[in-house]
Structure formats: C-alpha cells, structure tokens
C-alpha cells in the first residue's frame, strides 16, 4: 500500500506532467525531480525524498491518463496522451536534427497511412522548422545514400509533396498528392 505522503508526491508529479503536456512539452525524470523538489511538501531532505524511478512507476500506476515514451536519446519522457498525443510526443522527441525529423516523418506517413507529406507542413507546429532548415535538410538528403528513398512530386498547383519510394510508388504518390492538394470538391 502506498503511503499518503507518496500519494501526494504522485499527485504533484501527475499534475506537473499534465501541465507540461498541455503546454506541448515532454518531461524527463530530471525535470520532474527538480519540479518535485520545488513543490515537495516533505522538504528538501535527501533522506526523506523518495527514489524517483519508483515514484514515477507509482505515478503511472495511479494515474492511467499518463504515459511514458522511450526517447530516441534513450531517456524516458512522460506525457498525458489526452493532452499531448503519442504521435505528437514522438514528433517532439525527434525534432533535431531537421533532416532526420523530415525523413522519419515522410517514411512514417508513406508506410502507415499511406500518403505523401506536403513540404510546407514542416513549417507548422509541432515541427516549426524554418524554410532555411527545410532547404538544408533537403540538400543533405539529396547528397546522402541514407536518404535516397526520400523523393518528391509536384502537383499542378506547384505544391511539393515528399514521399518514401520504399513504401509508395511514384505514380500513386503523385495521385495522392494531387488529390490532397486540389481537394475532393475540385476532383470528384
């Protein structure tokens, strides 16, 4: 059975994770520990302060609206999926470097949905890349064997869509891009 003191600490951690998720942020153990120490009703005594791994496991067990995400850096990050979806959290986790972010998002969309991705999507949240970052990422991809599957198609209106040739054939990707660009109303 969990003591009342630990329940309070779990509640503080859960509220912190929810607030961060609402703000579009992921938190790791270190950030949560600092926040907990700042708001800890037990004081700063190291002997009184509980071991964070166990406390985080208890928090997830008590608050089923929270989740842990294994970061590409190897850290465990926490979020509230109802406020910050797993997909969005994974995108936030992959934000740097831009070339990797673009390539992974294009491959994921090509494989899972399947659909090409409009190039200008990467300027929007949660990606928030600048046109210069996108251009630099595309140049890096063009000169690397690692990204040789990332290619593009241009619609009749001039919109550029990226796709992975591993998962989508060029003709089908062009059809999907054209349909997405012109919309179903213009293309019955």
Residue frames as a rotation matrix with the C-alpha (Angstrom) as fourth column:
UNK 1
0.575 0.818 0.000 0.00
0.818 -0.575 0.000 0.00
0.000 0.000 -1.000 0.00
UNK 2
-0.237 -0.644 0.728 1.23
0.621 -0.676 -0.397 3.47
0.748 0.358 0.559 -0.90
UNK 3
-0.429 0.013 -0.903 1.67
0.839 -0.365 -0.404 5.92
-0.335 -0.931 0.146 1.97
UNK 4
0.664 0.733 -0.147 -0.26
0.657 -0.666 -0.353 9.20
-0.357 0.139 -0.924 1.99
UNK 5
0.238 -0.664 -0.709 2.99
-0.196 -0.748 0.634 11.14
-0.951 -0.012 -0.308 1.56
UNK 6
-0.754 -0.542 0.371 3.85
0.196 0.352 0.915 9.18
-0.627 0.763 -0.159 -1.60
UNK 7
0.005 0.845 0.535 0.30
0.974 0.117 -0.194 9.67
-0.226 0.522 -0.822 -2.93
UNK 8
0.710 0.195 -0.677 0.75
0.186 -0.979 -0.086 13.43
-0.679 -0.065 -0.731 -2.55
UNK 9
-0.267 -0.900 -0.344 4.08
-0.306 -0.260 0.916 13.26
-0.914 0.350 -0.206 -4.40
UNK 10
-0.647 0.108 0.755 2.49
0.644 0.607 0.465 11.17
-0.408 0.787 -0.462 -7.17
UNK 11
0.466 0.884 0.046 -0.32
0.812 -0.406 -0.419 13.71
-0.351 0.233 -0.907 -7.48
UNK 12
0.439 -0.406 -0.801 2.21
-0.217 -0.913 0.344 16.56
-0.872 0.023 -0.490 -7.77
UNK 13
-0.672 -0.720 0.175 4.11
-0.055 0.283 0.957 14.62
-0.739 0.633 -0.230 -10.45
UNK 14
-0.310 0.642 0.702 0.89
0.897 0.442 -0.009 13.82
-0.316 0.627 -0.713 -12.33
UNK 15
0.704 0.585 -0.403 -0.22
0.460 -0.808 -0.369 17.45
-0.541 0.074 -0.838 -12.27
UNK 16
0.037 -0.797 -0.602 3.23
-0.358 -0.574 0.737 18.56
-0.933 0.188 -0.306 -13.48
UNK 17
-0.764 -0.291 0.576 3.12
0.336 0.583 0.740 16.07
-0.551 0.759 -0.347 -16.38
UNK 18
0.131 0.907 0.400 -0.38
0.949 0.002 -0.316 17.20
-0.288 0.421 -0.860 -17.35
UNK 19
0.655 0.071 -0.752 0.59
0.071 -0.997 -0.032 20.89
-0.752 -0.033 -0.658 -17.26
UNK 20
-0.403 -0.877 -0.262 3.64
-0.315 -0.136 0.939 20.23
-0.859 0.461 -0.221 -19.43
UNK 21
-0.609 0.251 0.752 1.56
0.689 0.637 0.345 18.19
-0.393 0.728 -0.561 -21.89
UNK 22
0.515 0.847 -0.131 -0.98
0.710 -0.508 -0.487 20.99
-0.479 0.158 -0.863 -22.09
UNK 23
0.526 -0.423 -0.738 1.91
-0.368 -0.895 0.250 23.32
-0.767 0.140 -0.627 -23.00
UNK 24
0.942 -0.119 -0.314 3.20
-0.259 0.337 -0.905 20.88
0.214 0.934 0.286 -25.65
UNK 25
0.029 -0.981 0.191 6.22
-0.926 -0.098 -0.366 19.70
0.377 -0.166 -0.911 -23.66
UNK 26
0.634 -0.004 -0.773 7.67
0.155 0.980 0.122 16.35
0.757 -0.197 0.623 -22.68
UNK 27
0.445 -0.495 0.747 9.38
-0.873 -0.427 0.237 15.97
0.201 -0.757 -0.621 -19.31
UNK 28
0.068 -0.530 -0.845 12.10
-0.023 0.846 -0.532 13.56
0.997 0.056 0.045 -18.25
UNK 29
0.459 0.082 -0.885 12.97
0.774 0.453 0.443 12.29
0.437 -0.888 0.145 -14.81
UNK 30
-0.567 -0.778 -0.270 15.46
0.816 -0.485 -0.314 15.11
0.114 -0.399 0.910 -14.16
UNK 31
-0.716 0.362 0.597 12.97
-0.134 -0.911 0.391 17.88
0.685 0.200 0.701 -14.96
UNK 32
0.362 0.906 -0.220 10.29
0.022 0.227 0.974 16.17
0.932 -0.357 0.062 -12.88
UNK 33
0.134 -0.409 -0.903 12.69
0.938 0.346 -0.018 15.74
0.320 -0.844 0.430 -9.97
UNK 34
-0.873 -0.466 0.140 13.59
0.421 -0.868 -0.265 19.45
0.245 -0.173 0.954 -10.00
UNK 35
-0.369 0.823 0.432 9.91
-0.355 -0.555 0.752 20.41
0.859 0.124 0.497 -10.15
UNK 36
0.455 0.552 -0.699 9.01
0.382 0.588 0.713 17.99
0.804 -0.592 0.057 -7.38
UNK 37
-0.323 -0.657 -0.681 11.74
0.929 -0.082 -0.361 19.36
0.182 -0.749 0.637 -5.13
UNK 38
-0.902 0.000 0.431 10.41
0.017 -0.999 0.035 22.88
0.431 0.039 0.902 -5.74
UNK 39
-0.131 0.959 0.253 6.88
-0.703 -0.270 0.658 21.82
0.699 -0.092 0.709 -4.79
UNK 40
-0.327 -0.075 -0.942 7.69
0.262 0.951 -0.166 18.99
0.908 -0.301 -0.291 -2.40
UNK 41
0.548 0.610 0.573 5.58
-0.407 -0.404 0.819 19.11
0.731 -0.682 0.026 0.75
UNK 42
0.853 -0.248 -0.459 8.19
0.484 0.707 0.516 16.92
0.197 -0.662 0.723 2.51
UNK 43
0.718 -0.643 -0.266 11.06
-0.350 -0.664 0.660 19.41
-0.601 -0.381 -0.702 2.25
UNK 44
0.617 -0.557 -0.556 14.45
-0.696 -0.057 -0.716 19.07
0.367 0.829 -0.423 0.61
UNK 45
0.077 -0.601 0.795 15.97
-0.795 0.444 0.413 16.45
-0.602 -0.664 -0.444 2.92
UNK 46
-0.339 -0.315 -0.886 17.54
-0.870 0.463 0.168 13.82
0.357 0.828 -0.431 0.62
UNK 47
-0.995 -0.088 0.046 16.69
-0.099 0.901 -0.423 11.01
-0.005 -0.425 -0.905 3.05
UNK 48
-0.338 0.940 0.032 13.01
-0.064 0.011 -0.998 11.92
-0.939 -0.340 0.057 3.05
UNK 49
0.065 0.345 -0.936 12.79
-0.913 -0.358 -0.195 12.46
-0.403 0.868 0.292 -0.70
UNK 50
0.548 0.241 0.801 11.81
-0.113 0.970 -0.215 9.21
-0.829 0.027 0.559 -2.45
UNK 51
-0.607 -0.718 0.340 13.69
0.152 0.315 0.937 7.44
-0.780 0.621 -0.082 -5.22
UNK 52
-0.348 0.489 -0.800 12.36
-0.732 -0.675 -0.095 8.92
-0.586 0.552 0.593 -8.50
UNK 53
-0.802 0.036 -0.597 12.17
-0.461 0.599 0.655 5.73
0.381 0.800 -0.464 -10.61
UNK 54
-0.796 0.510 -0.325 9.90
0.602 0.722 -0.341 4.06
0.061 -0.467 -0.882 -8.10
UNK 55
-0.447 0.631 -0.634 7.84
0.148 -0.647 -0.748 7.19
-0.882 -0.428 0.196 -7.59
UNK 56
-0.530 0.226 -0.818 7.35
-0.808 -0.428 0.405 7.63
-0.258 0.875 0.409 -11.35
UNK 57
-0.867 0.228 -0.444 6.27
0.002 0.891 0.454 3.99
0.499 0.393 -0.773 -11.69
UNK 58
-0.626 0.659 -0.417 3.75
0.677 0.193 -0.710 4.52
-0.387 -0.727 -0.567 -8.88
UNK 59
-0.475 0.422 -0.772 2.54
-0.345 -0.896 -0.278 7.73
-0.810 0.135 0.571 -10.54
UNK 60
-0.685 0.199 -0.701 1.89
-0.685 0.151 0.713 5.93
0.248 0.968 0.032 -13.83
UNK 61
-0.834 0.358 -0.421 0.15
0.399 0.917 -0.011 3.12
0.382 -0.177 -0.907 -11.93
UNK 62
-0.507 0.640 -0.578 -2.14
0.575 -0.248 -0.780 5.54
-0.643 -0.727 -0.242 -10.11
UNK 63
0.049 0.443 -0.895 -2.81
-0.382 -0.820 -0.427 7.92
-0.923 0.363 0.129 -13.00
UNK 64
-0.062 -0.013 0.998 -3.79
0.591 0.806 0.047 5.89
-0.805 0.592 -0.042 -16.05
UNK 65
0.919 0.386 0.078 -4.11
0.304 -0.569 -0.764 9.03
-0.251 0.726 -0.640 -18.20
UNK 66
0.485 -0.831 -0.274 -0.30
-0.757 -0.555 0.345 9.38
-0.439 0.040 -0.898 -18.17
UNK 67
0.971 -0.196 0.139 2.25
0.240 0.838 -0.490 7.57
-0.020 0.509 0.860 -20.30
UNK 68
0.232 -0.963 -0.139 5.98
-0.185 -0.184 0.965 7.08
-0.955 -0.199 -0.220 -20.71
UNK 69
0.992 -0.016 -0.121 7.77
-0.120 0.060 -0.991 7.39
0.023 0.998 0.057 -24.04
UNK 70
0.351 -0.925 0.147 11.21
0.612 0.345 0.711 5.95
-0.709 -0.159 0.687 -24.75
UNK 71
0.693 -0.121 -0.710 13.08
-0.390 -0.892 -0.228 8.85
-0.606 0.435 -0.666 -26.34
UNK 72
0.897 -0.439 -0.054 15.41
0.129 0.376 -0.918 8.44
0.423 0.816 0.394 -29.31
UNK 73
0.141 -0.865 0.482 18.09
-0.702 -0.430 -0.567 9.70
0.698 -0.259 -0.668 -26.90
UNK 74
-0.429 -0.259 -0.866 17.39
0.251 0.886 -0.389 6.73
0.868 -0.384 -0.315 -24.59
UNK 75
-0.964 0.141 0.228 15.72
-0.266 -0.424 -0.866 8.85
-0.025 -0.895 0.446 -21.88
UNK 76
-0.426 0.901 -0.079 12.22
0.894 0.433 0.118 8.12
0.141 -0.020 -0.990 -20.66
UNK 77
-0.955 0.198 0.221 9.87
-0.189 -0.980 0.062 11.05
0.229 0.017 0.973 -21.22
UNK 78
-0.617 0.765 -0.185 6.43
0.680 0.400 -0.615 11.49
-0.397 -0.505 -0.767 -19.69
UNK 79
-0.911 0.413 -0.019 3.22
-0.364 -0.779 0.510 12.98
0.196 0.471 0.860 -21.08
UNK 80
-0.380 0.884 0.273 -0.57
-0.079 0.263 -0.962 12.86
-0.922 -0.387 -0.030 -20.89
UNK 81
-0.851 -0.057 0.522 -1.80
0.469 0.365 0.804 11.32
-0.236 0.929 -0.284 -24.19
UNK 82
0.188 0.977 0.104 -5.21
0.960 -0.160 -0.228 13.00
-0.206 0.142 -0.968 -23.89
UNK 83
0.727 0.026 -0.686 -3.44
0.101 -0.992 0.069 16.38
-0.679 -0.120 -0.724 -23.92
UNK 84
0.072 -0.790 -0.609 -0.36
-0.935 -0.265 0.234 15.52
-0.346 0.553 -0.758 -25.99
UNK 85
0.895 0.439 -0.085 -0.90
-0.439 0.826 -0.353 12.51
-0.084 0.353 0.932 -28.24
UNK 86
0.461 -0.733 0.499 1.69
0.256 0.649 0.716 9.77
-0.849 -0.203 0.487 -28.60
UNK 87
0.447 -0.262 0.856 2.21
0.891 0.040 -0.453 10.78
0.084 0.964 0.251 -32.24
UNK 88
0.806 -0.111 0.581 2.77
-0.045 -0.991 -0.127 14.42
0.590 0.076 -0.804 -31.33
UNK 89
0.791 -0.532 0.303 5.05
-0.374 -0.029 0.927 13.39
-0.484 -0.846 -0.222 -28.46
UNK 90
0.397 -0.652 0.646 7.13
0.675 0.684 0.276 11.26
-0.622 0.326 0.712 -30.83
UNK 91
0.563 -0.164 0.810 7.40
0.638 -0.538 -0.552 14.20
0.526 0.827 -0.198 -33.23
UNK 92
0.878 -0.236 0.416 8.56
-0.411 -0.817 0.405 16.48
0.244 -0.526 -0.815 -30.42
UNK 93
0.664 -0.637 0.391 11.11
-0.025 0.504 0.863 13.87
-0.747 -0.583 0.319 -29.42
UNK 94
0.226 -0.560 0.797 12.54
0.885 0.459 0.072 13.70
-0.406 0.690 0.599 -32.97
UNK 95
0.907 0.323 -0.271 12.77
0.210 -0.903 -0.374 17.47
-0.365 0.282 -0.887 -33.51
UNK 96
0.491 -0.791 -0.366 16.51
-0.836 -0.546 0.059 17.56
-0.247 0.277 -0.929 -34.04
UNK 97
-0.741 -0.431 -0.515 18.26
0.000 -0.767 0.642 17.34
-0.672 0.476 0.568 -36.40
UNK 98
0.000 0.838 -0.546 15.79
-0.692 -0.394 -0.604 18.56
-0.722 0.378 0.580 -39.04
UNK 99
-0.381 -0.173 -0.908 16.99
-0.875 0.386 0.293 16.15
0.300 0.906 -0.298 -41.74
UNK 100
-0.983 0.014 -0.181 16.19
0.073 0.944 -0.322 13.15
0.166 -0.330 -0.929 -39.54
UNK 101
-0.528 0.838 -0.133 12.85
-0.059 -0.192 -0.980 14.61
-0.847 -0.510 0.151 -38.48
UNK 102
-0.035 0.506 -0.862 11.78
-0.927 -0.338 -0.161 15.21
-0.373 0.794 0.481 -42.08
UNK 103
-0.578 -0.272 -0.770 12.93
-0.648 0.726 0.229 11.79
0.497 0.631 -0.596 -43.30
UNK 104
-0.980 0.196 -0.033 11.31
0.175 0.769 -0.615 9.86
-0.096 -0.608 -0.788 -40.44
UNK 105
-0.330 0.912 -0.244 8.01
-0.253 -0.335 -0.908 11.72
-0.909 -0.238 0.342 -40.76
UNK 106
-0.076 0.250 -0.965 7.92
-0.995 -0.086 0.056 11.19
-0.069 0.964 0.255 -44.54
UNK 107
-0.789 -0.267 -0.553 8.72
-0.349 0.936 0.045 7.48
0.506 0.228 -0.832 -44.17
UNK 108
-0.864 0.498 0.076 6.14
0.143 0.387 -0.911 7.05
-0.483 -0.776 -0.405 -41.43
UNK 109
-0.086 0.873 -0.479 3.40
-0.578 -0.436 -0.690 8.72
-0.811 0.218 0.543 -43.47
UNK 110
-0.228 -0.071 -0.971 4.33
-0.948 0.242 0.205 6.77
0.221 0.968 -0.122 -46.60
UNK 111
-0.892 -0.200 -0.406 4.26
-0.130 0.973 -0.192 3.46
0.433 -0.118 -0.893 -44.75
UNK 112
-0.874 0.471 -0.122 1.43
0.310 0.346 -0.886 3.81
-0.374 -0.812 -0.448 -42.26
UNK 113
-0.372 0.808 -0.457 -1.21
-0.272 -0.566 -0.778 5.92
-0.887 -0.165 0.430 -43.94
UNK 114
-0.244 -0.938 0.246 -0.05
0.867 -0.097 0.489 5.73
-0.435 0.333 0.837 -46.99
UNK 115
0.862 0.475 0.178 0.24
0.505 -0.771 -0.388 9.33
-0.047 0.424 -0.904 -48.14
UNK 116
-0.165 -0.884 0.437 2.82
0.762 -0.395 -0.513 11.87
0.626 0.249 0.739 -49.26
UNK 117
0.190 0.126 -0.974 3.53
0.867 -0.488 0.106 14.83
-0.462 -0.864 -0.202 -46.97
UNK 118
0.812 0.088 0.577 3.22
0.403 -0.799 -0.446 18.44
0.422 0.595 -0.684 -48.12
UNK 119
-0.155 -0.988 0.008 6.60
0.734 -0.120 -0.669 20.13
0.662 -0.098 0.743 -47.80
UNK 120
-0.332 0.037 0.942 5.11
-0.282 -0.958 -0.061 23.22
0.900 -0.286 0.329 -46.13
UNK 121
0.718 0.586 -0.377 3.82
0.125 0.424 0.897 21.01
0.685 -0.691 0.231 -43.28
UNK 122
0.163 -0.762 -0.627 7.27
0.916 0.353 -0.191 21.16
0.366 -0.543 0.756 -41.71
UNK 123
-0.667 -0.312 0.676 6.92
0.127 -0.942 -0.310 24.92
0.734 -0.121 0.669 -41.17
UNK 124
0.239 0.878 0.415 3.87
-0.482 -0.264 0.836 24.29
0.843 -0.399 0.360 -38.96
UNK 125
-0.277 -0.213 0.937 3.63
-0.954 0.179 -0.241 23.14
-0.116 -0.960 -0.253 -35.36
UNK 126
0.929 -0.369 -0.041 4.89
0.035 -0.023 0.999 20.78
-0.369 -0.929 -0.008 -33.97
UNK 127
0.468 -0.795 0.385 7.77
0.878 0.370 -0.304 20.81
0.099 0.480 0.872 -36.45
UNK 128
0.910 0.014 -0.415 8.31
0.128 -0.960 0.249 24.60
-0.395 -0.280 -0.875 -36.54
UNK 129
-0.052 -0.943 0.328 11.21
0.823 0.145 0.549 24.39
-0.565 0.298 0.769 -39.00
UNK 130
0.134 0.004 -0.991 12.30
-0.309 -0.950 -0.045 27.50
-0.942 0.312 -0.126 -40.86
UNK 131
0.964 0.199 -0.178 12.43
-0.217 0.196 -0.956 27.46
-0.155 0.960 0.232 -44.66
UNK 132
0.235 -0.955 -0.180 16.24
-0.900 -0.143 -0.412 27.54
0.368 0.259 -0.893 -44.38
UNK 133
-0.349 -0.318 0.882 16.25
-0.718 0.695 -0.034 24.48
-0.602 -0.645 -0.471 -42.13
UNK 134
0.577 0.632 0.517 13.97
-0.093 0.680 -0.727 22.62
-0.811 0.372 0.451 -44.53
UNK 135
0.863 -0.291 -0.412 16.11
-0.468 -0.154 -0.870 23.57
0.190 0.944 -0.269 -47.51
UNK 136
-0.141 -0.967 0.210 19.29
-0.983 0.112 -0.147 22.49
0.119 -0.227 -0.967 -45.70
UNK 137
-0.104 0.192 0.976 17.63
-0.475 0.853 -0.218 19.20
-0.874 -0.486 0.003 -44.73
UNK 138
0.864 0.485 0.132 16.59
-0.090 0.409 -0.908 18.52
-0.494 0.773 0.397 -48.32
UNK 139
0.532 -0.760 -0.374 20.11
-0.754 -0.225 -0.617 19.29
0.385 0.610 -0.693 -49.57
UNK 140
-0.355 -0.646 0.676 21.57
-0.879 0.477 -0.006 16.89
-0.319 -0.596 -0.737 -47.03
UNK 141
0.291 0.563 0.774 19.09
-0.214 0.826 -0.521 14.21
-0.933 -0.014 0.361 -48.09
UNK 142
0.927 0.129 -0.353 19.93
-0.356 -0.001 -0.935 14.70
-0.121 0.992 0.045 -51.74
UNK 143
0.228 -0.938 -0.261 23.61
-0.793 -0.024 -0.609 14.01
0.565 0.346 -0.749 -51.10
UNK 144
-0.469 -0.382 0.796 23.23
-0.837 0.481 -0.261 11.02
-0.284 -0.789 -0.545 -48.79
UNK 145
-0.682 0.170 -0.712 22.63
-0.271 0.845 0.461 7.33
0.680 0.507 -0.530 -49.53
UNK 146
-0.928 0.306 -0.210 20.84
0.320 0.375 -0.870 7.04
-0.188 -0.875 -0.446 -46.18
UNK 147
-0.267 0.855 -0.445 18.01
-0.065 -0.477 -0.877 9.21
-0.962 -0.205 0.183 -47.51
UNK 148
-0.948 -0.205 -0.244 17.93
-0.241 -0.043 0.970 8.10
-0.210 0.978 -0.008 -51.16
UNK 149
-0.612 0.783 0.111 14.35
0.787 0.589 0.184 6.83
0.079 0.200 -0.977 -50.74
UNK 150
0.020 0.613 -0.790 13.03
0.516 -0.683 -0.516 10.32
-0.856 -0.397 -0.330 -49.87
UNK 151
-0.817 -0.201 0.541 11.79
0.577 -0.305 0.758 11.94
0.013 0.931 0.365 -53.05
UNK 152
-0.522 0.622 -0.584 9.10
-0.053 -0.707 -0.705 14.39
-0.851 -0.337 0.402 -54.13
UNK 153
-0.384 0.484 0.786 6.29
0.920 0.130 0.370 15.08
0.077 0.865 -0.495 -56.52
UNK 154
-0.906 0.104 -0.409 4.88
-0.046 -0.988 -0.149 18.44
-0.420 -0.116 0.900 -57.57
UNK 155
-0.116 0.956 0.268 1.15
0.695 0.271 -0.666 18.97
-0.710 0.109 -0.696 -58.08
UNK 156
-0.006 0.223 0.975 -0.49
0.943 -0.324 0.080 21.01
0.334 0.919 -0.208 -60.84
UNK 157
0.912 0.363 0.192 -0.73
0.271 -0.883 0.382 23.97
0.308 -0.297 -0.904 -58.47
UNK 158
0.236 -0.927 0.292 3.02
-0.276 -0.352 -0.894 23.79
0.932 0.130 -0.339 -57.73
UNK 159
0.604 0.002 0.797 2.76
-0.796 0.048 0.604 22.28
-0.037 -0.999 0.031 -54.23
UNK 160
-0.256 -0.792 -0.555 5.62
-0.621 0.575 -0.533 19.96
0.740 0.208 -0.639 -53.34
UNK 161
0.766 0.483 0.424 4.89
-0.642 0.546 0.538 16.67
0.029 -0.685 0.728 -51.57
UNK 162
-0.382 -0.924 -0.005 7.53
-0.905 0.375 -0.200 14.36
0.186 -0.072 -0.980 -50.13
UNK 163
0.810 0.570 0.135 7.25
-0.586 0.793 0.167 10.57
-0.012 -0.215 0.977 -50.01
UNK 164
-0.181 -0.838 0.514 9.39
-0.668 0.489 0.562 7.50
-0.722 -0.242 -0.648 -49.49
UNK 165
0.050 0.130 -0.990 9.92
-0.939 0.344 -0.002 5.34
0.340 0.930 0.139 -52.56
UNK 166
-0.944 -0.328 0.034 10.33
-0.312 0.856 -0.412 2.37
0.106 -0.399 -0.911 -50.18
UNK 167
-0.706 0.704 0.082 6.63
0.307 0.409 -0.859 2.48
-0.638 -0.581 -0.505 -49.39
UNK 168
0.420 0.850 -0.317 4.90
0.019 -0.357 -0.934 4.41
-0.907 0.386 -0.166 -52.19
UNK 169
-0.152 -0.383 0.911 5.25
0.944 0.218 0.249 4.14
-0.294 0.898 0.329 -55.94
UNK 170
-0.902 -0.323 -0.286 5.81
0.244 -0.929 0.279 7.46
-0.355 0.182 0.917 -57.71
UNK 171
-0.732 0.655 0.190 2.58
0.067 -0.208 0.976 7.35
0.678 0.727 0.109 -59.71
UNK 172
0.132 0.795 -0.592 0.45
0.787 0.278 0.550 6.54
0.602 -0.539 -0.589 -56.68
UNK 173
-0.288 -0.328 -0.900 2.20
0.842 -0.535 -0.075 9.22
-0.457 -0.779 0.430 -54.58
UNK 174
-0.996 -0.072 0.048 1.58
0.087 -0.829 0.552 11.77
0.000 0.554 0.833 -57.36
UNK 175
-0.330 0.944 -0.006 -2.10
0.315 0.116 0.942 10.78
0.890 0.309 -0.336 -57.50
UNK 176
0.195 0.390 -0.900 -2.46
0.963 0.100 0.251 11.10
0.188 -0.915 -0.356 -53.70
UNK 177
-0.626 -0.502 -0.597 -0.64
0.605 -0.795 0.034 14.44
-0.492 -0.340 0.801 -53.65
UNK 178
-0.904 0.332 0.270 -2.80
0.029 -0.582 0.813 15.84
0.427 0.743 0.516 -56.45
UNK 179
-0.020 0.957 -0.289 -5.94
0.528 0.256 0.810 14.69
0.849 -0.137 -0.510 -54.70
UNK 180
0.063 -0.023 -0.998 -4.84
0.982 -0.175 0.067 16.16
-0.176 -0.984 0.011 -51.36
UNK 181
-0.815 -0.505 -0.285 -3.79
0.445 -0.860 0.251 19.43
-0.372 0.078 0.925 -52.99
UNK 182
-0.831 0.525 0.182 -6.91
-0.139 -0.514 0.846 20.04
0.538 0.678 0.501 -55.05
UNK 183
-0.675 0.594 0.437 -9.30
-0.547 -0.005 -0.837 18.60
-0.495 -0.804 0.328 -52.51
UNK 184
-0.705 0.457 0.543 -12.18
0.518 0.854 -0.047 16.25
-0.485 0.248 -0.839 -53.12
UNK 185
0.252 0.862 -0.441 -14.52
0.222 -0.495 -0.840 19.09
-0.942 0.113 -0.316 -54.13
UNK 186
0.209 -0.255 -0.944 -12.37
-0.805 -0.593 -0.018 20.03
-0.555 0.764 -0.329 -57.10
UNK 187
-0.661 -0.505 -0.555 -11.64
-0.717 0.642 0.270 16.42
0.220 0.576 -0.787 -58.02
UNK 188
0.192 0.860 0.472 -14.93
-0.938 0.303 -0.170 14.44
-0.289 -0.410 0.865 -57.87
